[in-house]
Amino acid sequence: MTATPATPFSGLTPSLMLDALESIGMAPDGRLLALNSYENRVWQMGVEDGPPLVVKFYRPGRWSDAQIAEEHAFVLEMQAEELPVVAPLVIDGCTLFAHAGFRFAVYPRQGGRAPEFCEPRILEWMGRLMARIHQVGERTPFAVRETLDCASFGSEPRDWLLAHDSVPADLAPIWRGVADQALDGIRHCYERAGAVQLVRLHGDCHVGNVLWTEGGEMSGPHFVDFDDARMGPAIQDLWMLLSGTAEDMGRQMGHVLAGYEIFREFDDRELHLIEALRTLRLLHHSAWLARRWDDPAFPAAFPWFASHRYWEERILELREQIAAMQESALVVR
């Protein structure tokens, strides 16, 4: 089988993956372990006379070579500043390779566990490192990667879902109405925040993309998977560290900013964007699932997406977000 938009990884066989690694001078020993990834395909691969490597095969058609190169350059720039990021290996001056129609990059294997973002010590630690990441991110903008804004993460996903009849017909008018109200709320949040600075971001800094190690010189968080790196406000990399009630999140943000502002000033106006960014993420996620539904991995992993109940829950969720966006900005405690 060959790759198509509906089955982008159908031709990615174990033999092809081993050949891909061998094509850049590595000596795979045949050990393969699939790692958790849906957008791309990521495998831990054993090599002779060395520790295992992580090989990431990019989804065809998602990013251009230039966009991937910008991501890699950003991560390497952070690595040069001794930030704990997992950067692609540079082999003969290159970080992006191709074999049999598939593009791939190779990374060192990084162990670790999911951090406990509720602990003040960890939140302050994360704040310090996120500030340093944003110091690098504000030096120069991305030239070809996307920007996180109301159009790309809100209006476009809404329009795509409606144009492709992804929402059940009897719920589509209701969903469209609440989506439109949510987009209005997002715009009002951005108006309250004003013209905030856009920097290069991790873009998807949730608990699954941070690996925590204890003991030794390498203890602490390690940031992985910059596949969603883009331009956006700094708060995008901070709000996903928060959870619980508004009071809980205000207290957690206080710990994050206690670490963050040691290295970089935080613009308090960006607090107006937290619920707007959360709402954009919800809209974008529904469209992401719908766009990928022909990929056999998605119905297997997200069977509830095709249900009526999924869209009923999204309508309720958007209504909750509309109310949340009308509230005052998060109070940092």
HELIX and SHEET records of a PDB file:
HELIX    1   1 PRO A   14  SER A   23  1                                  10    
HELIX    2   2 ASP A   65  ALA A   80  1                                  16    
HELIX    3   3 PRO A  120  GLY A  137  1                                  18    
HELIX    4   4 CYS A  150  CYS A  150  1                                   1    
HELIX    5   5 ALA A  151  SER A  155  3                                   5    
HELIX    6   6 GLU A  156  ALA A  163  1                                   8    
HELIX    7   7 ALA A  172  ALA A  193  1                                  22    
HELIX    8   8 VAL A  207  ASN A  209  5                                   3    
HELIX    9   9 ALA A  234  ASP A  237  5                                   4    
HELIX   10  10 TRP A  239  LEU A  241  5                                   3    
HELIX   11  11 ALA A  246  TYR A  260  1                                  15    
HELIX   12  12 ASP A  268  LEU A  273  5                                   6    
HELIX   13  13 ILE A  274  ARG A  291  1                                  18    
HELIX   14  14 ALA A  297  ALA A  301  1                                   5    
HELIX   15  15 PRO A  303  ALA A  306  5                                   4    
HELIX   16  16 HIS A  308  MET A  325  1                                  18    
SHEET    1   A 5 PRO A  28  LEU A  35  0                                        
SHEET    2   A 5 ARG A  41  VAL A  47 -1                                        
SHEET    3   A 5 LEU A  53  PHE A  57 -1                                        
SHEET    4   A 5 PHE A 102  PRO A 108 -1                                        
SHEET    5   A 5 PHE A  97  HIS A  99 -1                                        
SHEET    1   B 2 VAL A 199  LEU A 201  0                                        
SHEET    2   B 2 ARG A 230  GLY A 232 -1                                        
SHEET    1   C 2 VAL A 210  THR A 213  0                                        
SHEET    2   C 2 GLY A 220  PHE A 223 -1                                        
END                                                                             
